[in-house]
Amino acid sequence: MELYYKNIYEIHNMLRRKELSCEELTCTILNRINNIDEKLGAYLTIVKESLSEAKAVDRKIGNGDYIEPLEGIPYSLKDNISTRKIKTTCGSKMLENYISPYDATVVERLKKNILVGKTNLDEFGMGSSTENSAYKITKNPWDLTKVPGGSSGGSAAAVASGLCFFSLGSDTGGSIRQPAAFCGVVGLKPTYGLVSRFGLVAYGSSLDTIGPITRNVYDCALVLNHISGYDTKDSTSVNRGKKDYTKGLKNGVCGLKIGIPKEYFHDGIDNRIKEKIIEVVKELEKKGAIIIDVNLPHTKYGFFTYYNIATAECSLNLSRFDGIRYGYCKNEYDNLNELYSHNRTLGFGKQVKKNIILGTNSLIKTNYEKYYEKGAKVRTLIIKDFKEVFKKVDLLITPTTPTLPFGIGEKIKDPIKMYKSDILTINANISGIPALSIPCGFIENMPVGVQIMGGYFNEEEVLTCAYEVERMRGEITWNTSL
Amino acid sequence: MEYITVVGLEIHAELKTKSKIFCSCSTGFGEEENSQCCPICLGLPGTLPSLNKKVIEYAIRAGIGLNCEIARKSFMDRKNYFYPDLNKAYQISQYDKPLCENGHIQINDKRIGIKRIHIEEDAGKTIYTNEARLLNYNRSGVPLIEIVTEPDLSSSIETSECLEELKEILIYLDICDCKMEEGSLRCDVNINIESKDKTIRSNIVEIKNLNSFKAVKKAIEYEESRHRFLLRENKNTIRETRRWDENKKITVAMRKKEEAQDYRYFPEPDLLKIFVEESFIEEIRKGLPELPNEKRNRFILQYELPEYHINIMTKSKEMSNYFEEVVRTVKNPKMVSNFIISVLYKRLKDDRMDIEDLKYKIDDFVKLLELVVNGYISNNMAKKLYNIMHETGENPEIIMKEKGIIQLSNEKDIVKIVKEVLEENLKSIKDYKNGKKKVIGFLVGAVMKKTKGSANPQTVNEIILDILRKK
């Protein structure tokens, strides 16, 4: 197998045994980016300094020092995660030349890794196809006419095409899992509060999470080990001590109670995808899992709730972008209001403006009760649904997406259809539970993702089940024709 | 027609915490522009606030000091509006669930209701010049409490008294330094007038950002007469926000209330709900100092001072501490407070000094009073001595030496004077023989007077006794 498709564990051993230098490794990745990313459009910024960082790791190895399992591994970051000295554009013209003066907590926690670049995204994380970036459209590595999903499409495409060994994305309503499903990689949205959000440019603060995108479950657990944990700078992060998520992976699913929620298998979902998921469930049953049909009665309100909360929060989170202290500024104005309005009119893209207006509308005094407050109440009901169901079962299994990856431009004119590609993932954000997408096979040569959800902070069992799915599915033959 | 004035206050007090409300930046005043800022208090993309626990503690202190109910469960809201010095375009404040509610403040015999006290962050500062607007974010993120009173105040004088009392309480609680000139205490006034039967009333007008008690008083008086005039003309005031023009001594319209913004309040998702444990409140309650009102009551009982004395002795924490420290040794409260008021306090006022600026040590002040109490020196002499102490910081004995107010301790000289005095007071000798021992004091006093207080009273005493016994 090509070096750039190897898993992190193998690469670590090669580095440790000096069969490979970190410099060679990083060079390989940078070369591959250089060769194919023009076609793919996964990266917005390439970090050239990564080579000198790689050399530092080599010196350490040369000295015979211990290196951690993840150390020296090249990775990428969604470009809405702040990095010192490297641009953080959020895929927006508004932040075209913005360089954050500080590193996000997750970046600090990955200090020993080699950051090769920052990946494309739907502007400020708003979108489900990575077509809404101000800079470029990212393409699906399995079929360049298709979208990679979004908004972490750049990260998922980069991982799927061997342009890094892992990536961090952000997930507000499915932005890690949906592109992971479309690109055939593993994407985990951790429990809200497990991974610090400090440094993630906020979209919907109460929904946003940072999580890993990897090519296999073990790598996912390994990355989670590094990025998870309490952070004093994020008061919504939770202090639960350190855990090794790689330890329980091989525990198997025997005896695990897995719920199949009826509401996630409705008519709007591609029948072929439903069948694939049912196959997975049957296989898991054979491995000893106990399958239980369950109900999450408020699922259908998730869509309404999500768009109320996410847009309301986004309308406030994005109001700081006025071009006065940093970011896009058109220096032609007669008064203060004109300055604001020029900067925001020209700095933001369509989707972002739409969301801001939706959110502003649901927060104005006369609408607050009707929209925002109602949304918050339904949110409580959805949370209750999950709490109830996780008294009966350990995990839930559903499809990740209602359709296969769609064509570029296909849904851009139909916002409702576009929004609905997150329909199966948003409730995990609304309630804050962990959820992971893992490819379980292919239809028409395009990957299909299965979503595994767990109770709060039950990442361990989610990963164990994912590991079993991966074992049953077998190795993926990556698309090397790029 | 006779009208009653109705005033309600919104007071912003800057808390004395060392660091800002959501980050560890310093809150020091007067530092170089934009030198006390970090990504968090600048609200840069990706930053998150984390609430400074001291802010909660201080706000609860204020709540207890103003007799409020403390909410066990509270949370922060975002208040949204655009302004260049508001870096996130929202202020993190409290709207729905303030930390403290339903309190009151006692002035004279009247209770002024406190509707709520909530915590919030301060914005930056815009400086207007002819060429530009300049922005300084040092203050952005400085913790504030907003104290909102009920419209229970009915005159400018009452409002002043209320503010004075409030200021005193905040200083006693040690949570705000209340320096209006530095903006650490700011006040908005809501005012209207109504007829006694409440059938006629003017619309409420808000006067923003008054930064001295004098301005508050003047602005209220100005508005009272403006409202009265308009009503008399069968017009009414407009519901609007006004500002005080310090130069012209008038209020000027800023914006109409109808145009007031919709702040789109919304619970702050980046911060957890605030849960206040009963034990935490108790701990704060126990740690609270004696408040001005309590102190006044105690002073009345313990020292039996007249009201005027009480008011001055409890005017500030420093003053009352000073008084009590002196009284511990000089056990004559009335005399001590008298001397403080007529001498020390007067000098402080004349020199615009605070008690902590005094040059001499408190022990020397005690020594000075003891000299008086023991009859060593006269009150007048003490005053003179005090003024020298005040200026030089020297102790009274040294001053006495230097200024030649040396105590007469040469026995021969004293004996001579004692003899003179005895000759002038033959009746006293008789009285003494008849067992009236008290005359000794009188005689000592007479000798002291004759020596202009320069004799050593101890020696005088001994000599008188000696001579009387021999007679």
Boltz contact constraints between the chains, C-beta under 6 A:
constraints:
  - contact:
      token1: [A, 82]
      token2: [B, 46]
      max_distance: 6.0
  - contact:
      token1: [A, 101]
      token2: [B, 39]
      max_distance: 6.0
  - contact:
      token1: [A, 102]
      token2: [B, 39]
      max_distance: 6.0
  - contact:
      token1: [A, 198]
      token2: [B, 48]
      max_distance: 6.0
  - contact:
      token1: [A, 199]
      token2: [B, 46]
      max_distance: 6.0
  - contact:
      token1: [A, 200]
      token2: [B, 46]
      max_distance: 6.0
  - contact:
      token1: [A, 201]
      token2: [B, 45]
      max_distance: 6.0
  - contact:
      token1: [A, 201]
      token2: [B, 46]
      max_distance: 6.0
  - contact:
      token1: [A, 205]
      token2: [B, 269]
      max_distance: 6.0
  - contact:
      token1: [A, 205]
      token2: [B, 270]
      max_distance: 6.0
  - contact:
      token1: [A, 206]
      token2: [B, 269]
      max_distance: 6.0
  - contact:
      token1: [A, 234]
      token2: [B, 48]
      max_distance: 6.0
  - contact:
      token1: [A, 235]
      token2: [B, 50]
      max_distance: 6.0
  - contact:
      token1: [A, 235]
      token2: [B, 271]
      max_distance: 6.0
  - contact:
      token1: [A, 235]
      token2: [B, 272]
      max_distance: 6.0
  - contact:
      token1: [A, 313]
      token2: [B, 269]
      max_distance: 6.0
  - contact:
      token1: [A, 316]
      token2: [B, 78]
      max_distance: 6.0
  - contact:
      token1: [A, 316]
      token2: [B, 80]
      max_distance: 6.0
  - contact:
      token1: [A, 316]
      token2: [B, 90]
      max_distance: 6.0
  - contact:
      token1: [A, 319]
      token2: [B, 89]
      max_distance: 6.0
  - contact:
      token1: [A, 320]
      token2: [B, 43]
      max_distance: 6.0
  - contact:
      token1: [A, 320]
      token2: [B, 88]
      max_distance: 6.0
  - contact:
      token1: [A, 320]
      token2: [B, 89]
      max_distance: 6.0
  - contact:
      token1: [A, 324]
      token2: [B, 84]
      max_distance: 6.0
  - contact:
      token1: [A, 340]
      token2: [B, 82]
      max_distance: 6.0
  - contact:
      token1: [A, 363]
      token2: [B, 264]
      max_distance: 6.0
  - contact:
      token1: [A, 363]
      token2: [B, 266]
      max_distance: 6.0
  - contact:
      token1: [A, 364]
      token2: [B, 262]
      max_distance: 6.0
  - contact:
      token1: [A, 365]
      token2: [B, 262]
      max_distance: 6.0
